[in-house]
Amino acid sequence: MDVESSSDYLDQIPNTCDDIWSERNLIKNPDASIGMMEWEVVGNGGDGWSVETEPIGSDPVSDFNNECKGSVGCWATSYRECAKYQVVDLMAAGCCKYVLDHVRPAIHVSEWYSARRDCGAVYKMTVVLMPEKTEEFWTASTENTNTTYSFDDTLLAGSGDWFQAKYTFKDYPMGIRYVGFYHNGKDTKFWAGNFGAKMTLASVILDFKHVAGPAESRDIDV
């Protein structure tokens, strides 16, 4: 059930949570602008990760995302799996227990991905809502769509277009304190270099225009 942002629940949010209202992106370094910083690399297969200040072999991201201003960098993968993750601490980001357990704003997650024109690619994104930090959270069961979202796509060579993987968590259980964001990719031709999937503009955003209200206390299976 969605509750409008004018509901009584929002009036009770402590002042300490004011900063989270801005609906800012909680992912740090979402676009490779500072290289690999803020991300934990767990797969560096083939020739490893590459940082591109502008996409090589595919179109600019701004051709497909109207919110982009100027050039946007990205990461490029290789001929074996390259993988990394980031965990967002919602409390450290300015949220509070009341918001997460009793207001429950929608949590939008997304990322843009592409393949080169001359080589196909495989891309995967997994996002998990967690009550505590969990090692290898991306291996969790995807059956619980209230706490886990997993997306994968195989792109053919040819277009150089960008696509957006996105999902909204709504009726998640109380007790959520972290968002784990994981992605991986590789090419389909086993070419040396970085001809695999590209990704950029990862995002985790709390949306107070759509809130679910108090959650029932129940076990979280991640």
DRENPA-3360 file (N, C-alpha, C; in nm, 2 decimals, always signed):
BEGIN
1 = MDVESSSD = +0.09/-0.12/+0.00/+0.00/+0.00/+0.00/+0.09/+0.12/+0.00 ~ +0.06/+0.22/-0.09/+0.14/+0.34/-0.09/+0.06/+0.45/-0.01 ~ +0.13/+0.53/+0.06/+0.07/+0.64/+0.14/+0.13/+0.76/+0.08 ~ +0.05/+0.86/+0.05/+0.10/+0.99/+0.00/+0.19/+1.06/+0.09 ~ +0.28/+1.14/+0.04/+0.38/+1.21/+0.12/+0.32/+1.31/+0.22 ~ +0.19/+1.34/+0.21/+0.13/+1.43/+0.30/+0.07/+1.36/+0.43 ~ +0.10/+1.23/+0.44/+0.04/+1.15/+0.54/+0.10/+1.19/+0.68 ~ +0.03/+1.15/+0.79/+0.08/+1.18/+0.92/+0.22/+1.11/+0.95;
9 = YLDQIPNT = +0.25/+1.00/+0.88/+0.38/+0.94/+0.91/+0.49/+1.03/+0.88 ~ +0.49/+1.11/+0.78/+0.60/+1.20/+0.75/+0.62/+1.31/+0.84 ~ +0.50/+1.36/+0.91/+0.51/+1.46/+1.00/+0.59/+1.43/+1.13 ~ +0.61/+1.30/+1.15/+0.67/+1.25/+1.27/+0.82/+1.22/+1.25 ~ +0.87/+1.25/+1.13/+1.01/+1.22/+1.10/+1.10/+1.31/+1.18 ~ +1.20/+1.26/+1.26/+1.29/+1.35/+1.34/+1.36/+1.44/+1.25 ~ +1.40/+1.56/+1.31/+1.48/+1.66/+1.23/+1.61/+1.60/+1.19 ~ +1.66/+1.50/+1.26/+1.79/+1.45/+1.22/+1.79/+1.38/+1.09;
17 = CDDIWSER = +1.67/+1.36/+1.03/+1.66/+1.29/+0.90/+1.64/+1.39/+0.79 ~ +1.65/+1.52/+0.82/+1.61/+1.62/+0.71/+1.70/+1.60/+0.59 ~ +1.83/+1.56/+0.60/+1.92/+1.56/+0.49/+1.87/+1.46/+0.39 ~ +1.80/+1.35/+0.43/+1.77/+1.24/+0.34/+1.65/+1.28/+0.25 ~ +1.58/+1.39/+0.28/+1.47/+1.43/+0.20/+1.50/+1.48/+0.06 ~ +1.63/+1.51/+0.03/+1.67/+1.57/-0.09/+1.66/+1.47/-0.21 ~ +1.63/+1.34/-0.18/+1.63/+1.24/-0.28/+1.76/+1.24/-0.36 ~ +1.87/+1.25/-0.30/+2.00/+1.25/-0.36/+2.04/+1.10/-0.38;
25 = NLIKNPDA = +2.13/+1.09/-0.48/+2.19/+0.95/-0.50/+2.28/+0.91/-0.39 ~ +2.25/+0.80/-0.33/+2.33/+0.76/-0.21/+2.46/+0.67/-0.25 ~ +2.47/+0.64/-0.38/+2.58/+0.57/-0.43/+2.70/+0.67/-0.45 ~ +2.81/+0.63/-0.40/+2.93/+0.72/-0.41/+3.01/+0.68/-0.54 ~ +3.06/+0.78/-0.61/+3.13/+0.76/-0.73/+3.05/+0.67/-0.83 ~ +2.93/+0.71/-0.87/+2.84/+0.63/-0.95/+2.88/+0.62/-1.10 ~ +2.98/+0.71/-1.14/+3.00/+0.72/-1.29/+3.15/+0.71/-1.32 ~ +3.23/+0.65/-1.23/+3.37/+0.63/-1.26/+3.45/+0.76/-1.26;
33 = SIGMMEWE = +3.39/+0.87/-1.22/+3.46/+0.99/-1.22/+3.59/+1.00/-1.13 ~ +3.59/+0.91/-1.03/+3.71/+0.90/-0.95/+3.76/+0.76/-0.95 ~ +3.76/+0.70/-1.07/+3.82/+0.57/-1.09/+3.74/+0.46/-1.03 ~ +3.81/+0.38/-0.95/+3.75/+0.26/-0.88/+3.72/+0.29/-0.73 ~ +3.74/+0.41/-0.69/+3.72/+0.45/-0.55/+3.58/+0.43/-0.51 ~ +3.56/+0.39/-0.38/+3.43/+0.37/-0.32/+3.37/+0.23/-0.35 ~ +3.43/+0.16/-0.44/+3.38/+0.03/-0.48/+3.48/-0.08/-0.44 ~ +3.43/-0.20/-0.40/+3.51/-0.31/-0.36/+3.51/-0.41/-0.48;
41 = VVGNGGDG = +3.63/-0.43/-0.54/+3.64/-0.52/-0.65/+3.65/-0.67/-0.60 ~ +3.56/-0.75/-0.66/+3.56/-0.90/-0.62/+3.59/-0.99/-0.74 ~ +3.60/-0.92/-0.86/+3.63/-1.00/-0.98/+3.70/-0.91/-1.07 ~ +3.82/-0.95/-1.12/+3.91/-0.87/-1.20/+3.96/-0.96/-1.32 ~ +3.87/-1.03/-1.38/+3.91/-1.13/-1.47/+3.95/-1.08/-1.61 ~ +4.02/-1.16/-1.68/+4.07/-1.12/-1.81/+4.18/-1.01/-1.79 ~ +4.16/-0.90/-1.86/+4.26/-0.79/-1.84/+4.21/-0.69/-1.74 ~ +4.10/-0.73/-1.66/+4.06/-0.65/-1.55/+3.97/-0.53/-1.59;
49 = WSVETEPI = +3.93/-0.46/-1.49/+3.85/-0.34/-1.50/+3.92/-0.23/-1.58 ~ +3.85/-0.15/-1.65/+3.91/-0.03/-1.71/+3.81/+0.09/-1.69 ~ +3.87/+0.20/-1.67/+3.79/+0.33/-1.65/+3.80/+0.41/-1.78 ~ +3.69/+0.45/-1.83/+3.68/+0.52/-1.95/+3.62/+0.66/-1.92 ~ +3.69/+0.77/-1.95/+3.64/+0.90/-1.93/+3.52/+0.93/-2.02 ~ +3.52/+0.86/-2.14/+3.40/+0.86/-2.23/+3.40/+0.72/-2.28 ~ +3.28/+0.67/-2.31/+3.26/+0.53/-2.36/+3.34/+0.51/-2.49 ~ +3.42/+0.41/-2.49/+3.49/+0.37/-2.61/+3.42/+0.26/-2.69;
57 = GSDPVSDF = +3.39/+0.29/-2.81/+3.32/+0.18/-2.89/+3.17/+0.18/-2.88 ~ +3.11/+0.28/-2.80/+2.97/+0.29/-2.79/+2.93/+0.44/-2.78 ~ +2.80/+0.47/-2.79/+2.76/+0.61/-2.80/+2.77/+0.67/-2.66 ~ +2.77/+0.81/-2.66/+2.77/+0.88/-2.53/+2.64/+0.84/-2.45 ~ +2.66/+0.83/-2.32/+2.54/+0.80/-2.23/+2.44/+0.92/-2.25 ~ +2.48/+1.04/-2.26/+2.39/+1.15/-2.27/+2.30/+1.15/-2.39 ~ +2.33/+1.06/-2.49/+2.24/+1.05/-2.60/+2.11/+0.97/-2.56 ~ +2.11/+0.90/-2.45/+2.00/+0.82/-2.40/+1.95/+0.86/-2.27;
65 = NNECKGSV = +2.02/+0.94/-2.19/+1.98/+0.99/-2.06/+1.97/+1.14/-2.06 ~ +1.85/+1.20/-2.07/+1.84/+1.34/-2.08/+1.89/+1.42/-1.96 ~ +1.91/+1.35/-1.85/+1.95/+1.42/-1.72/+2.10/+1.44/-1.72 ~ +2.17/+1.37/-1.81/+2.32/+1.39/-1.82/+2.36/+1.53/-1.87 ~ +2.46/+1.58/-1.82/+2.51/+1.71/-1.86/+2.66/+1.69/-1.89 ~ +2.69/+1.71/-2.02/+2.83/+1.69/-2.06/+2.87/+1.54/-2.07 ~ +3.00/+1.51/-2.08/+3.04/+1.38/-2.09/+3.03/+1.30/-1.96 ~ +3.00/+1.17/-1.97/+2.99/+1.08/-1.86/+3.08/+0.96/-1.88;
73 = GCWATSYR = +3.16/+0.94/-1.77/+3.25/+0.82/-1.78/+3.18/+0.69/-1.75 ~ +3.26/+0.58/-1.76/+3.20/+0.45/-1.73/+3.31/+0.35/-1.70 ~ +3.27/+0.24/-1.65/+3.36/+0.12/-1.64/+3.34/+0.03/-1.75 ~ +3.45/-0.04/-1.79/+3.44/-0.14/-1.90/+3.50/-0.27/-1.85 ~ +3.44/-0.38/-1.88/+3.48/-0.51/-1.83/+3.56/-0.58/-1.94 ~ +3.61/-0.70/-1.91/+3.70/-0.77/-2.00/+3.64/-0.91/-2.04 ~ +3.73/-1.00/-2.09/+3.68/-1.13/-2.15/+3.65/-1.23/-2.04 ~ +3.69/-1.21/-1.92/+3.64/-1.29/-1.81/+3.57/-1.20/-1.71;
81 = ECAKYQVV = +3.49/-1.26/-1.62/+3.40/-1.17/-1.53/+3.48/-1.07/-1.45 ~ +3.43/-0.95/-1.46/+3.48/-0.84/-1.37/+3.36/-0.80/-1.28 ~ +3.38/-0.79/-1.16/+3.27/-0.77/-1.06/+3.31/-0.68/-0.95 ~ +3.22/-0.60/-0.90/+3.25/-0.51/-0.78/+3.12/-0.47/-0.72 ~ +3.13/-0.42/-0.60/+3.01/-0.39/-0.52/+3.03/-0.27/-0.43 ~ +2.92/-0.21/-0.38/+2.92/-0.10/-0.29/+2.80/-0.12/-0.19 ~ +2.82/-0.10/-0.07/+2.72/-0.11/+0.03/+2.68/+0.03/+0.09 ~ +2.56/+0.07/+0.07/+2.51/+0.20/+0.12/+2.46/+0.18/+0.26;
89 = DLMAAGCC = +2.52/+0.25/+0.36/+2.47/+0.25/+0.50/+2.36/+0.36/+0.51 ~ +2.24/+0.32/+0.52/+2.13/+0.42/+0.52/+2.13/+0.51/+0.64 ~ +2.17/+0.46/+0.75/+2.18/+0.54/+0.87/+2.29/+0.65/+0.86 ~ +2.40/+0.60/+0.81/+2.52/+0.69/+0.79/+2.49/+0.80/+0.69 ~ +2.40/+0.77/+0.59/+2.36/+0.86/+0.49/+2.26/+0.97/+0.54 ~ +2.21/+0.95/+0.66/+2.13/+1.06/+0.71/+1.99/+1.01/+0.74 ~ +1.96/+0.88/+0.72/+1.83/+0.83/+0.75/+1.82/+0.79/+0.90 ~ +1.70/+0.74/+0.94/+1.69/+0.70/+1.08/+1.59/+0.58/+1.09;
97 = KYVLDHVR = +1.59/+0.52/+1.21/+1.51/+0.40/+1.22/+1.36/+0.42/+1.20 ~ +1.31/+0.53/+1.25/+1.17/+0.56/+1.23/+1.13/+0.56/+1.08 ~ +1.21/+0.63/+1.00/+1.19/+0.64/+0.86/+1.19/+0.50/+0.79 ~ +1.29/+0.42/+0.82/+1.30/+0.29/+0.76/+1.20/+0.19/+0.80 ~ +1.15/+0.20/+0.93/+1.06/+0.10/+0.98/+0.91/+0.15/+0.97 ~ +0.89/+0.28/+0.98/+0.75/+0.32/+0.99/+0.70/+0.41/+0.88 ~ +0.79/+0.48/+0.81/+0.76/+0.55/+0.69/+0.78/+0.47/+0.56 ~ +0.89/+0.41/+0.55/+0.93/+0.32/+0.44/+0.92/+0.39/+0.31;
105 = PAIHVSEW = +1.00/+0.49/+0.28/+1.00/+0.55/+0.14/+1.04/+0.44/+0.04 ~ +0.98/+0.46/-0.08/+1.03/+0.37/-0.19/+1.18/+0.39/-0.21 ~ +1.24/+0.28/-0.25/+1.39/+0.29/-0.28/+1.41/+0.25/-0.43 ~ +1.44/+0.35/-0.50/+1.47/+0.33/-0.65/+1.62/+0.30/-0.67 ~ +1.64/+0.19/-0.75/+1.78/+0.15/-0.78/+1.79/+0.14/-0.93 ~ +1.90/+0.18/-0.99/+1.91/+0.18/-1.13/+2.06/+0.19/-1.17 ~ +2.08/+0.16/-1.30/+2.22/+0.17/-1.36/+2.20/+0.17/-1.51 ~ +2.29/+0.24/-1.58/+2.29/+0.23/-1.73/+2.41/+0.14/-1.77;
113 = YSARRDCG = +2.38/+0.06/-1.88/+2.48/-0.03/-1.93/+2.48/-0.04/-2.08 ~ +2.59/-0.09/-2.14/+2.60/-0.09/-2.28/+2.70/-0.19/-2.32 ~ +2.70/-0.22/-2.45/+2.81/-0.30/-2.52/+2.87/-0.22/-2.63 ~ +2.99/-0.26/-2.67/+3.05/-0.19/-2.78/+2.98/-0.23/-2.91 ~ +3.01/-0.15/-3.02/+2.95/-0.19/-3.15/+3.01/-0.31/-3.21 ~ +3.13/-0.34/-3.17/+3.21/-0.45/-3.24/+3.21/-0.58/-3.15 ~ +3.15/-0.58/-3.04/+3.15/-0.70/-2.95/+3.04/-0.71/-2.86 ~ +2.97/-0.82/-2.85/+2.86/-0.84/-2.76/+2.91/-0.85/-2.61;
121 = AVYKMTVV = +2.82/-0.84/-2.52/+2.86/-0.83/-2.38/+2.75/-0.89/-2.29 ~ +2.79/-0.93/-2.17/+2.69/-0.98/-2.07/+2.70/-0.89/-1.95 ~ +2.58/-0.85/-1.90/+2.58/-0.75/-1.79/+2.49/-0.81/-1.68 ~ +2.52/-0.79/-1.55/+2.43/-0.83/-1.44/+2.44/-0.73/-1.33 ~ +2.32/-0.70/-1.27/+2.31/-0.61/-1.16/+2.23/-0.68/-1.05 ~ +2.27/-0.68/-0.93/+2.20/-0.73/-0.81/+2.20/-0.63/-0.70 ~ +2.08/-0.61/-0.65/+2.07/-0.51/-0.53/+1.99/-0.58/-0.42 ~ +2.04/-0.57/-0.30/+1.98/-0.64/-0.19/+1.96/-0.54/-0.07;
129 = LMPEKTEE = +1.84/-0.54/-0.01/+1.82/-0.46/+0.11/+1.85/-0.55/+0.23 ~ +1.93/-0.50/+0.32/+1.98/-0.58/+0.43/+1.96/-0.52/+0.57 ~ +1.94/-0.60/+0.67/+1.93/-0.55/+0.81/+2.07/-0.53/+0.86 ~ +2.17/-0.60/+0.81/+2.31/-0.58/+0.85/+2.39/-0.62/+0.73 ~ +2.52/-0.57/+0.74/+2.61/-0.60/+0.62/+2.63/-0.75/+0.61 ~ +2.61/-0.80/+0.49/+2.62/-0.95/+0.46/+2.73/-0.97/+0.36 ~ +2.82/-1.06/+0.38/+2.92/-1.09/+0.28/+2.86/-1.16/+0.17 ~ +2.90/-1.13/+0.05/+2.85/-1.19/-0.08/+2.70/-1.19/-0.08;
137 = FWTASTEN = +2.65/-1.07/-0.05/+2.50/-1.05/-0.05/+2.44/-1.08/-0.19 ~ +2.52/-1.07/-0.30/+2.47/-1.09/-0.43/+2.44/-1.23/-0.46 ~ +2.48/-1.32/-0.38/+2.44/-1.46/-0.40/+2.31/-1.50/-0.33 ~ +2.24/-1.41/-0.27/+2.11/-1.43/-0.20/+2.01/-1.48/-0.30 ~ +1.91/-1.55/-0.25/+1.80/-1.60/-0.33/+1.72/-1.47/-0.38 ~ +1.68/-1.48/-0.51/+1.60/-1.37/-0.57/+1.45/-1.39/-0.56 ~ +1.41/-1.49/-0.48/+1.27/-1.51/-0.47/+1.19/-1.40/-0.39 ~ +1.26/-1.34/-0.30/+1.20/-1.23/-0.22/+1.22/-1.10/-0.29;
145 = TNTTYSFD = +1.12/-1.06/-0.37/+1.13/-0.93/-0.44/+1.12/-0.81/-0.36 ~ +1.08/-0.83/-0.23/+1.07/-0.71/-0.14/+1.21/-0.67/-0.09 ~ +1.31/-0.76/-0.10/+1.44/-0.73/-0.05/+1.55/-0.75/-0.15 ~ +1.52/-0.82/-0.26/+1.63/-0.86/-0.36/+1.58/-0.83/-0.50 ~ +1.67/-0.77/-0.58/+1.64/-0.75/-0.72/+1.76/-0.79/-0.80 ~ +1.74/-0.88/-0.90/+1.86/-0.92/-0.99/+1.82/-0.91/-1.13 ~ +1.91/-0.86/-1.21/+1.88/-0.83/-1.35/+2.00/-0.87/-1.43 ~ +1.98/-0.94/-1.55/+2.09/-0.97/-1.63/+2.05/-0.96/-1.78;
153 = DTLLAGSG = +2.14/-0.93/-1.86/+2.11/-0.91/-2.01/+2.23/-0.94/-2.09 ~ +2.21/-1.00/-2.20/+2.32/-1.02/-2.30/+2.29/-0.94/-2.42 ~ +2.39/-0.85/-2.45/+2.38/-0.76/-2.56/+2.46/-0.80/-2.68 ~ +2.40/-0.79/-2.80/+2.46/-0.82/-2.92/+2.55/-0.70/-2.97 ~ +2.65/-0.73/-3.04/+2.73/-0.62/-3.10/+2.64/-0.55/-3.21 ~ +2.68/-0.42/-3.23/+2.61/-0.35/-3.34/+2.56/-0.21/-3.31 ~ +2.49/-0.19/-3.20/+2.42/-0.06/-3.18/+2.50/+0.04/-3.11 ~ +2.57/+0.00/-3.00/+2.64/+0.09/-2.91/+2.54/+0.17/-2.83;
161 = DWFQAKYT = +2.41/+0.13/-2.82/+2.31/+0.20/-2.74/+2.34/+0.17/-2.59 ~ +2.28/+0.26/-2.51/+2.28/+0.24/-2.36/+2.13/+0.20/-2.32 ~ +2.13/+0.12/-2.22/+2.00/+0.07/-2.16/+2.00/+0.09/-2.01 ~ +1.89/+0.11/-1.95/+1.88/+0.13/-1.81/+1.81/+0.01/-1.74 ~ +1.88/-0.05/-1.64/+1.83/-0.15/-1.55/+1.77/-0.07/-1.43 ~ +1.65/-0.09/-1.39/+1.59/-0.02/-1.28/+1.48/-0.10/-1.21 ~ +1.47/-0.07/-1.08/+1.37/-0.14/-1.00/+1.33/-0.05/-0.88 ~ +1.21/-0.07/-0.83/+1.17/+0.01/-0.71/+1.13/-0.09/-0.60;
169 = FKDYPMGI = +1.19/-0.08/-0.48/+1.15/-0.15/-0.36/+1.04/-0.07/-0.29 ~ +0.93/-0.14/-0.26/+0.82/-0.07/-0.20/+0.79/-0.12/-0.06 ~ +0.73/-0.24/-0.05/+0.68/-0.30/+0.07/+0.79/-0.38/+0.13 ~ +0.90/-0.32/+0.17/+1.01/-0.40/+0.23/+0.98/-0.41/+0.38 ~ +1.04/-0.51/+0.45/+1.02/-0.53/+0.59/+1.09/-0.43/+0.68 ~ +1.05/-0.42/+0.80/+1.12/-0.33/+0.89/+1.26/-0.39/+0.93 ~ +1.35/-0.31/+0.97/+1.48/-0.36/+1.00/+1.58/-0.33/+0.89 ~ +1.55/-0.28/+0.78/+1.64/-0.26/+0.67/+1.73/-0.14/+0.71;
177 = RYVGFYHN = +1.86/-0.16/+0.69/+1.96/-0.06/+0.73/+2.07/-0.04/+0.62 ~ +2.08/-0.13/+0.53/+2.18/-0.13/+0.43/+2.13/-0.16/+0.29 ~ +2.19/-0.11/+0.18/+2.15/-0.15/+0.05/+2.28/-0.19/-0.02 ~ +2.29/-0.32/-0.06/+2.40/-0.37/-0.13/+2.38/-0.36/-0.28 ~ +2.48/-0.30/-0.35/+2.47/-0.28/-0.50/+2.59/-0.35/-0.56 ~ +2.55/-0.45/-0.65/+2.66/-0.53/-0.71/+2.63/-0.54/-0.86 ~ +2.74/-0.53/-0.94/+2.73/-0.55/-1.08/+2.85/-0.63/-1.14 ~ +2.83/-0.69/-1.25/+2.94/-0.76/-1.31/+2.92/-0.76/-1.46;
185 = GKDTKFWA = +3.02/-0.80/-1.54/+3.01/-0.81/-1.68/+3.13/-0.87/-1.75 ~ +3.12/-0.90/-1.87/+3.23/-0.96/-1.95/+3.18/-0.95/-2.10 ~ +3.28/-0.98/-2.19/+3.24/-0.98/-2.33/+3.19/-1.12/-2.37 ~ +3.15/-1.13/-2.50/+3.10/-1.26/-2.55/+3.19/-1.33/-2.65 ~ +3.31/-1.26/-2.68/+3.40/-1.31/-2.78/+3.54/-1.35/-2.73 ~ +3.56/-1.33/-2.60/+3.68/-1.37/-2.54/+3.80/-1.29/-2.60 ~ +3.78/-1.16/-2.62/+3.88/-1.08/-2.68/+3.97/-1.01/-2.57 ~ +4.10/-1.01/-2.60/+4.19/-0.94/-2.50/+4.15/-0.79/-2.50;
193 = GNFGAKMT = +4.17/-0.73/-2.38/+4.14/-0.59/-2.37/+4.01/-0.57/-2.29 ~ +3.94/-0.46/-2.31/+3.82/-0.43/-2.24/+3.70/-0.41/-2.34 ~ +3.66/-0.52/-2.39/+3.55/-0.52/-2.49/+3.42/-0.57/-2.43 ~ +3.42/-0.58/-2.30/+3.30/-0.63/-2.23/+3.20/-0.53/-2.19 ~ +3.10/-0.56/-2.11/+2.99/-0.47/-2.07/+3.05/-0.34/-2.01 ~ +2.98/-0.23/-2.04/+3.01/-0.11/-1.98/+2.89/-0.07/-1.88 ~ +2.92/+0.00/-1.77/+2.82/+0.04/-1.68/+2.86/+0.18/-1.62 ~ +2.75/+0.25/-1.58/+2.77/+0.38/-1.52/+2.64/+0.43/-1.46;
201 = LASVILDF = +2.65/+0.54/-1.39/+2.53/+0.61/-1.33/+2.45/+0.51/-1.24 ~ +2.52/+0.44/-1.16/+2.45/+0.35/-1.06/+2.38/+0.45/-0.96 ~ +2.27/+0.41/-0.91/+2.20/+0.50/-0.82/+2.11/+0.42/-0.72 ~ +2.10/+0.47/-0.60/+2.01/+0.43/-0.49/+1.95/+0.56/-0.44 ~ +1.82/+0.57/-0.45/+1.75/+0.70/-0.41/+1.63/+0.67/-0.33 ~ +1.61/+0.74/-0.22/+1.49/+0.72/-0.14/+1.39/+0.82/-0.19 ~ +1.26/+0.78/-0.21/+1.16/+0.86/-0.27/+1.05/+0.88/-0.17 ~ +1.04/+1.00/-0.11/+0.94/+1.03/-0.01/+0.80/+1.07/-0.07;
209 = KHVAGPAE = +0.79/+1.07/-0.20/+0.66/+1.10/-0.26/+0.58/+0.97/-0.26 ~ +0.64/+0.86/-0.24/+0.57/+0.73/-0.23/+0.63/+0.65/-0.11 ~ +0.54/+0.64/-0.01/+0.58/+0.57/+0.11/+0.48/+0.46/+0.14 ~ +0.52/+0.36/+0.21/+0.43/+0.25/+0.24/+0.37/+0.25/+0.38 ~ +0.43/+0.33/+0.47/+0.37/+0.33/+0.61/+0.44/+0.22/+0.69 ~ +0.38/+0.21/+0.81/+0.44/+0.11/+0.91/+0.45/-0.03/+0.85 ~ +0.56/-0.10/+0.88/+0.57/-0.24/+0.84/+0.54/-0.33/+0.96 ~ +0.49/-0.45/+0.92/+0.48/-0.55/+1.02/+0.61/-0.61/+1.05;
217 = SRDIDV = +0.64/-0.64/+1.18/+0.77/-0.71/+1.21/+0.77/-0.85/+1.16 ~ +0.86/-0.88/+1.08/+0.87/-1.02/+1.02/+1.02/-1.05/+0.99 ~ +1.05/-1.17/+0.98/+1.18/-1.21/+0.95/+1.22/-1.17/+0.81 ~ +1.35/-1.14/+0.79/+1.40/-1.09/+0.66/+1.49/-1.20/+0.60 ~ +1.45/-1.26/+0.49/+1.53/-1.36/+0.43/+1.60/-1.31/+0.31 ~ +1.73/-1.28/+0.33/+1.82/-1.23/+0.22/+1.93/-1.33/+0.19;
% end
